[in-house]
Amino acid sequence: MSTVGPGSDVDVDVDVDVVVVGCGPVGVMAALRCAQRGLSVVAIDRSEEIYPRPRAIGMDAEMQSLFGRAGLDDALRQHSVPLPGAEVVDVDGERVVGLELPDGAIGPLGYPRMITFDQPGVEGFLREAAAEAGVDLRLGIEAFAVTDLGREGGQGVRVGLGHADGDRWVEARWLVAADGARSTIRSLRGISLVDQGFDQTWLVVDTTLLDPGLPLPRLARQICDPARICTFVPGPGSHRRWEFRLHPDETREAMLDDGVIEGLLEPWGTAEQLSVDRAAVYRVHATVAETFRDGPVFLAGDAAHQMPPFNGQGMCTVLRDAENLSWKMAMVAAGRAGDALLDTYDQERRPHAAGQVAHAVDAGMLIEAIATDGDAALESGYGQRPFPGLDGQLFVGGHKRVGHPLPAPATDRDPLPDGWLLLRHPTAGGRVPEFWHRIGATVLTVPEGTYPSLLDDGATVIVRPDRYLAAVTTDLDAATAPIAELLRPLEF
């Protein structure tokens, strides 16, 4: 598809591999990871400043490992705290279901299972890291047009950028639309959202805890009170969040009244104990775009999917988009794969995101059922859906861990390098197919017991650059063949 734009005689400001529209967490992470993998990147955002209040608050172990691969472990720790668990309680405060973790608990990926974080702080160090990696950040600029270019291979876009001193044009091989739920780029491309049929309105109240002795829960808590369902989340430092579901007859304006907010918080603490930093009414949606790829344009983050917050997977899902797309663009740009690899972004991420949206909707339905029926709601079937893994042409074989992230080693080991990895048991025999050397894969023989129940006698684990397991096999030639067929490096 081509959006009407200027002719070929316009002055082009810059020509890069990737232009990213939107500098929220997904856009900046995509820009950073593309730059770290050798691509030239321009990233733009209509706002000159980072939004000063937190919005997302939870991040799972898989996304913590992504920050680690990006060299941002220490920075993330400075702006986050492990979440010791979560629970769902009934109207009387009795736990219906929940999980409480011991202090210092580390999950299978080598990180806490969930952390809460300060979004403005995280966005700040992400932008600093992106700039240091060579990303050309341009703020206070809005994209208003996208034109496909007839470059060699049919790829390329020209993007119109609105500047205070006149319009500019940027050309790029690819465009990543990370410009949010009301995405301009998605609209320009005519890509529709598919509604999953779940809409609610909530009031979120972010506070600073002024009284350290206030007896608030240690765990994230979902309160299933039929009078008003609400959520409590302990954030990092003194940050505490409440979310209150609105009734159909309640308006945004009325719920943002200071007196109303004070009344909602009254069971938890007074104005002398809790200082309100932000209050906002937002609409919860469950939507997935009909496609995540339109030629050289790729949707990511809220531009591609939106979900209820009940499982804490909103931020995690958007960052998965960034990592999935960046390594594939880097391989194609380096001539180590053909354009068909980029089709797998939609093939993998769209069903996975849709599965996570459905998972979150199930959680919302379970919360409502508990508010009505208490413990009996656990028999409703809601909340029983397995957490989705990735699927598609780049996953080979039936091992249960294929399509899921590589676990942390059971023994201390040096950090694994970026890119494709072949982890081989000491007894794995046979040659490594030439294909893996041609695409720059790292081949490592790892000691016995490093990955128990995964790397058995004679086995090789094929790990993708996003650290998802592509195959667990004792027949490396057979597992390599379908992956090599799809990638088709240009040098072959």
Disulfide bonds with the S-S distance in Angstrom:
none
